[in-house]
């Protein structure tokens, strides 16, 4: 499956703008991270790279377990936040697709919800694998097609194109990971919000409002917000946002 080129500068800027408030909106990332962490048994301290570290939530977690942690991220703003919180031992700015770590230099590689910003996920995973020591462990998660169906539904009802990116299918991502010897599976993660606006702010607050195809016009007037409330799927827990996640861990 071909990948389109990704504007990494625009992504870095989007996450940089979100950096100061990122942790207030990062419940979704932590839900995914906890689901991934359940498959990691990384008890022996070692050299760990948090690839796509963001503000350093999991960098800090792994450092507290005794690992020597390098926070690696595309965004200077995110790394500044991580540094202010003393989340890691080392901080490196860079692109996952130009992974700078030496072959067989890393014991553990963690990448939670960063691969979706790569043009070529298979090549990036191979970079990760080359950096691992012979018994090194890898754990990754990424978004798959079918994420945010609520936005698709609401915007379609309003006669608009949904403001979301297009991701590879879960089947493709699982097969790609498995072809590289990574155990992979797909699972949904459902988040709930008190209002449609809160759901939209969650996307903006974590920097995920960046669109590869460029910005759309503003949301609209009062009628549009009434339509959001009218059409947005909800249940007893609130207004839903559903993500399809592909997880992968070393076999």
Secondary structure, DSSP 8 states (H G I E B T S, - for coil): -------HHHHHHHHHHHGGGGGGSTHHHHHHHHHHHTT----S--EEEEET-TTSHHHHHHHHTT-EEEEEES-HHHHHHHHHTT--SEEEE--GGG----TT-EEEEEEES-GGG-S-HHHHHHHHHHHEEEEEEEEEEEE-TTTTHHHHHHHHHTTS---------HHHHHHHHHHTTEEEEEEEEEEEESSHHHHHHHHHHTTTT--TT-------SHHHHHHHHHHS-EETTEEEEEEEEEEEEE-
